[in-house]
Structures are given as C-alpha cells and as structure tokens.
C-alpha cells in the first residue's frame, strides 16, 4: 500500500503515567506542581497536548484523588503557556487477583470503582480531552487485570459526550478498535473519533510494524489517530506514525531515556520528536490548530 504521510503533525506528551517509575528517574514528576511544570515545559518544547495522570506527592505512587487533578489543571490553565489538556480516565479499573489457585477475593492493589467516581475529576476539571481505554487487558504483572467492561465503557463514554469532553480512545489491541467503532455506531461516542494506538504494552498489540499497520488499517479513514511505543522504540514510532499518516506521542509515561545512560526530561523527548517530524518534511502544529482540527473547546474548571 502507498504511504500516506501526515504533513501536519501534533505531538502529545504523556507526562508521568501510573507506572512504578517514580524511583527510576529523578525527572518523573510527582506533585501536582511538578507535573504541571513538566507539562508546561513540554508544551514550550512543541507538544500541543499534554496527557496527565497524578501521583501521591509524598510516595510518587499513582493516585486518582480529584484534588490533585484540580491543582494540575489550574496550574496549567493559569500559566502563560497554552496547551490542550488531556486527563486520564483510566484509573479505578484495577483488579489484582489472589493467585492461580485462589483468585477470589481480590487482594491488595485492587482499585475498582464505578463509572461516576472514575469520571469525577473529568467532570470537575473539564479538560478538552480525556482517555477511554476501550477494553479489558492483561498487563505484564502475573495476576493484574485492567478491567473495562462494555457496560462500564458505555457509561463512561456517554458521560464524556454529555460533558463535551473529547474521548481519546486508547486502543491496546485490534479488538479495542472494533468496540470503539461499535460505540460510535450506537451513538455513545461522536464521529469522527480520536484514537491513540498503544503499541508494545504487554500483553496487548506487539510493536512490530505488521501489527502496527493492522491497527492503523482498522481506524476509520475520517478519524484522527496517534501512536506510541515504549522505551527504545518510542522515537522510531514517531517516524513510523508520521509515515503511516498519524500523529505522535512521547513522554516519561512510556520511556525514561533520551539515549544510552542518559535519563530524559519530558521537554527533551518532545524536542527530539519535533526534530524527527521536521526532518521528515512535516510541520508540527500547535494547540489552537489541534482544537480547530478536533473541534475542542478550552474551558476553565468548574467554579472558576
């Protein structure tokens, strides 16, 4: 098939994530202030979108406390740097089973809550975008499952649509795209939709190019998509995504390294992505162009 290179590319920076990386690099931001500061630096480096999780400021462990999301949102919104805000809605669907012989009841590490609680910070902060992980998936841990049932996804998707927040469909495998198209068909999500292809996350879609193109070819032609892979494959996927017609995501959620033995900052990862995109002959677009492209509206959090 002929290449359909994207000539106007937006970059998303995934600022901190929810993985156990807080003690592996001093650059992984923990507190709301650090997360906002790192997001703003990424925006100055060329990221049009910042994708934010929050963490406990003391331990660095992942959190879904609405007050942390509120502080991150207000700090970014109050800064002099414009950027499209994308908050995760992926937390609150974690089951840690008790082992192969006695899986129930779930054990410590389980965090399963209802749709309204999973969406509480989105309803309060009103970001332009929030994520919708479009399926249940086994991650690398032996007895951990990221749980997103069809009923839960329909409920959360309707909430996003009703709030006027654009869902970023996070697809970790081809079946997630299949269900995303069903949500659009049912009217739960609007079309054209926004998709993030998540490559190389154990045990979802492997990051080989054949699988990547299978994912790309399952995205409807009028939808907007972006893609990423992990670790050393992060920057090669910047090039691959642009060549295949998509946009790109980089950041410390997915990769801690700029080079061998060189820990990265979010801004450095964005700068590297900008260089790759521009050297390929494409143009990096900014937040206002992204809002126009995706039909987004920038709003203040509730009560502001």
N, C-alpha and C positions, 0 to 999 in steps of 0.2 A: 504494500500500500504506500502511496506517496506521503512524504512528510507534510504536515500542516502546521508549521512552526508558528508559535504565538509571537507577534511582534510588539505587543503592548502587555507587559507582564506586571502583576502585582506580587509583592513579597509579603508573606506572613511570618512574623517572628513568634514562635512558641516559647514564652519567656522562662517558665520554671517547671511546669508539669507537676505530676503527682508521684513520680518515681522516687526511689530511695537514693537520690543523687546529691542530697544536701551536704553530705560529708565527703564527697568525692571531688569537689571543686569549690574553692572559695568564691567563685563567681556566680554560683547558683543563688539567686536571691531568695530570702526567707520572709522577712517582714513585709507588710503592705508598702511601706516606704521604699524598701529596696526593690520590690517587684515593680512598682510604678517608675522608679528611677531608671531601672534597666529597660523597661518598656519604652520610656521616652528616649533613651539613648539609641535604642534600636530604630525608633521612628526617625530620629535625626540622621541615622545612617542609611535610611532608604526604605524601611519597612512601612507599607501603607496600612497594615493590620497588625495588631498585637493580640495574641491568644494567651489568656491569663487563667491560671489556677491560683490558689492561695495556699499558704502554709502556716503552721503554727510558728510565730516569730521566735519562740524560745528553742524548740526542738528541731524545727525545719520540716517536721512531718506534714504530709498533706492534710488539708482541712477543707471544710465546706461551710465555715462559720460566715454567715452573711455580713457581719460587721467588717471582716477583712476584705471581702469583695467591695463593700461600700467604700472603704478607705482607698483601695486601689483605684476604683472608678473616679472618685472625687479628685484624687491627686493627679490622675492623667487628664481629666476634663479641665481642671483648674490650671494646668500648665500652659505655657505658651506654644507648645508643640501639638499640632493636630495629628490625630491618628484614629483609624477605625478600631473600635473596641470589640473584641470577641471574647466572651467569658465562657468557660467550660460549663456544661450541664451534665457532665459525665459522672460526677461523684454521687454516691448514695446507692449504687447498684452492685456492691461487692459482697460476694458470698465466699467464705473460707470454710470448706468442708472439713469434717473431723478425721478424715483418713479413709483408706480404701475399704476397711472392714466395718467402720462405724462412722459413716459420713454425717449422720444427723445425731444430735442437733449441730448446727454450725458452731464454729469455735471463734476465739478471739481473732479480730481482724475483719469480721463481718460487719458491714455497714449497709443495711438495706432499709430504705425509707420510701415513702410514697411519692407520687409524681409532684404534688403541690410543694412538698418540702424540697425536693430536688430542684425545683424551679424558683424557690423563694428569692434567691439573690438576683435572678434574672428579672423577676417582676419588680424588685426594688431598684435595681441599678439601671435597667433599660438600656443595655448595650445595643449597638447596631446588629451584632451577630452573637449567637450562642451555638454551642455544638449539640448535635444529636447523634449519639453513637448507635448506628442503625442495626444492631444485632448483639446477641449474646456471644461471648468468645472466651476460650481458654487462653489465659496468658501463660507466661513461662513458669510461674510457680506451680508446684505439683497439684495442690488442692484448691486453687483460687479460680473463681469464675466471675468475669464481668457480665452481669445479668441485665439484659434489656429485652423484656418480653414484648411481643407485638402489642399487647394491651397497654403496657407502660409507654411504649413509643408513640402509640396513637394519642394517648392522653397528653404527653409532653409536647408532641408536635402541634396539637390543637392549641395548647397554652401559648406556645411560641407564636403561632399565627395570630391568635387573638391579641397578643401583646404588641404586635407589629415588630417583633424581633426576627431577623432572618436566620433560619436554621442553617448551620453548616453541617451537612450530612457527613459524618465520619464513617467511611467505609473501610473495614479491615479485611473484607473478602468479597467475592462477587455476589454472594447471596445477600449481602447488606445493600448492594445497589438494587437488586431485584426487589427487596422490600421497600426501599426508598421510592422506587417508581410506583409501587402499589399505593404508598401513602399519598403521592401526588394524584394518582388516578382516583382515589377516594375523596380527594379534596381536603385532606388533613394538612398537607403542605401545598404551597403555591408553586406553580411552574412559570418560568424556568427556575430550577433549584440551584443551590450551591453545594458542591461536593469537595471533600478532602479525601484523597486516596492515601491510605496509610499502609505503606509497604514495609515488609521485613519485620513486622511486630510478631514475635512468637505467641501463638501459633495461628496467625492469620495468613494473609497473602504473602508468599515469599517474594523477595525483592529482585527476582530475575526479570529480565526485560520481556520475556514471553508472557509471564503473568501480568506484568505491568500493562502491557498493551491489551491483554484480555480485559483488564479493569477499565482502561481508557475506552475501549470499544463498547463497553456496556453503559457508558454515560451518554444520555441523550444529547444529540448534536446542539440543541439550544441551551443546554445547561452550562454553567461555569464551573470549572474544576481546577483543583490544585493538587499537588502531591508532595510526599516527602518519604525519605527512608532514614535509617538510623546510623549513628556512628560514622565510620569512614565512608559510608555510602551517601551521606547527606548531600555533599556537593556534587557528586556525579548525577544525583537525581534532580538537582537544579537544572542541569543541562538536558537531561532526558525529558523532564516535564515540559520545558520550553519547546524542545524539538517535536514533542507529541501534541503540542497545541494548548498546553496548560499553564498554570501559574505555580509558584513555588513556596515552600515553607522551610525555614531553617530555625535554629534556636536551641537553647540549652535543654529544653524538654527532651530533645531527640538525640543530641550529640554534644559532648563536652569539649571536643578537641578541635583546634584550628590546624594542627599538624602534629607530627610525632613528638611527644613530650611537651607540647605547647597547649596548655589549657586556654580555652577561648572565652571571650565575653559575648553576650548577645550581639552587641554592636559590631564586633569583629566578624561574626558569622554572617550578619546582614551585609556588611561591606564586601565580603568575599562573594556572596551571592550576586550583589549588584555588578561586580566586576565580570563574573561569568555571563550574566544576562546581557550586559552591554557589549562584551566582546563577541557575543554571538550575533550582534546586529539588531537586538531587540531594545525596546525602551522600557525603563522601569516607571510605572505610573504611581501617582500619589493618592492620598486618601480621598480627595474630592472627586477624582476620576473614578475611583472604586465605588464611591457612593452613587455616582451617576450610572455606572455600569450595572450595579446590583440593585438599584432602587432603594438605597438605605437612607434613613433619617437619623441624624445625630440629635440626641435628646439628653437633657440633664436627668440625673437620678430623681426618683420621686421625692417631693418635698423641697427641691432646690429651685 
